[in-house]
Amino acid sequence: MMNLIKSDFKKMLYLPAYRKFLVMTIFLSILFGAIFLLTIGISQGKQLADLTFMEVIDISFLGMDVTAIMLVIFTVIFISKDLAPGAVHTNLSITPIRSKYFLSKIVFLSILSILLSVAVSALLLVIDHFITAANGISGLASMDSGILMKIIGSVVMILFYSILSAAGAFFIQFAAGGITFSLGVMFLPALIKMFPADGSDPLLAIFPENALGTFIDINSSNGSLVLSAVILFAWIIISSFIGLWKFKRTDY
């Protein structure tokens, strides 16, 4: 399976379309993170100099949501192209064991999402440091466990949606459907919140949004870390089993 993972990394590095997409992901994440931060006076009526360094982190790390959305698109496109007519026959002739092929994609995309999210987090911290230094705010020297947990939570979020997207792509088998599935899971809670709490709260409890919020903002969250982890694992395991079931039974 290691050879399959290595070949996927080589494919990502040598194919210009994939390489440019990942570079664009980093660029847009940093750009939007900086925009969210520098427009805080317009969006929230606050002055940048009045914020703490942790508040600066909270705002700029909204750029990680861009990373998550871009990786959803990348994941679905990557798998859909491998499952396209012609390509899938070549891939399955090399690796006829479909569960092994499926698992190699999940592992590759998991590693990629972790590396990319850590890189974007580091770049956002560097930018935050320069912006806060220019505005007289105590910067990286005041880092505490809250900032570390913010980074870990953001990595968990991006990792979760990458795996969910991969499973959805294997199940739905075409790019538009896979992207719609993942983004639907991401944004549907916002629609559910528009309904009365008696009906919406039980639904929101089983969606990953609240569970991910516990990891991202653990210091101020009232949610159970263990329960949140169980919910996220349940989403990943169930969607992966369904995706693998469909993949094994599809006649290419």
Secondary structure as GFF3:
##gff-version 3
##sequence-region A 1 252
A	DSSP	alpha_helix	2	14	.	.	.	ID=ss1
A	DSSP	alpha_helix	16	38	.	.	.	ID=ss2
A	DSSP	alpha_helix	40	43	.	.	.	ID=ss3
A	DSSP	three_ten_helix	48	50	.	.	.	ID=ss4
A	DSSP	alpha_helix	53	60	.	.	.	ID=ss5
A	DSSP	alpha_helix	63	82	.	.	.	ID=ss6
A	DSSP	alpha_helix	87	94	.	.	.	ID=ss7
A	DSSP	alpha_helix	98	134	.	.	.	ID=ss8
A	DSSP	three_ten_helix	140	142	.	.	.	ID=ss9
A	DSSP	alpha_helix	145	172	.	.	.	ID=ss10
A	DSSP	alpha_helix	175	192	.	.	.	ID=ss11
A	DSSP	alpha_helix	197	206	.	.	.	ID=ss12
A	DSSP	alpha_helix	208	216	.	.	.	ID=ss13
A	DSSP	alpha_helix	225	249	.	.	.	ID=ss14
###
